[in-house]
Amino acid sequence: MTQVLLGENEGIESALRRFKRQVSRAGILADVKKRRYFETSQEKRKRKAVAARRQKRFY
């Protein structure tokens, strides 16, 4: 669960920016998009191959 606590003199814009950043880092939106529609086995293989290439690049 992503949660943002407001500082004493913090504006709502900066808190919203922090919240969006935390949601992005947690991968919540990517998970929602992934579960939104049915994915064929071909699309699944393609997505996993892209993820493997991305993982391999960082190690």
N, C-alpha and C positions, 0 to 999 in steps of 0.2 A: 504494500500500500504506500503510495507516494504522498508525502505530506510536507507542507511548507508552513513554517511559523513566521508570522510577521514580526519585524523588529519594531522598536518603539517609534521611530520616525521614518519608517520605510514606506515608500509609495506602493500602490497596488500594481503599477506597471513593472517594477523591478521584481516584486514577488511573483507575478505571473510569468515573467521571463525565467526566474529560477525554477518554477514549477514545470514549465515546458521543457527545460533542460533536464530536469530529473526524470520526467516521463520518457524523454528521448533516450537517456542513458539506460533506463530500466528496460527498454524494449517493449513497453506496453502497447504503443500504437502499432508496431510491427506485428505483435502477436494478434491484435484485434484484426488487422488487415488480413493476416494469414488465415484466421478462422472465419472470415466473412463469407467465403464462397467455397464451393467444392473444387478441389485441385486434382487434376488427373495424374496418373502415375508418371507420365512423361514430364509434366510441369514440376512434379516433386523431385524427380531425378535432376532436372536442370537446375532447380533452386539449390539442391544439395551440392551439386558440382561447383556452382558459383561460390557457395559458402566455403567449400573446401579450398578453392583457389585463393579466396580472400584470407582464410586462416593460414594457409601455407606462406603467403606473402609476408605475414607479420612474424613468422618464426624462422 
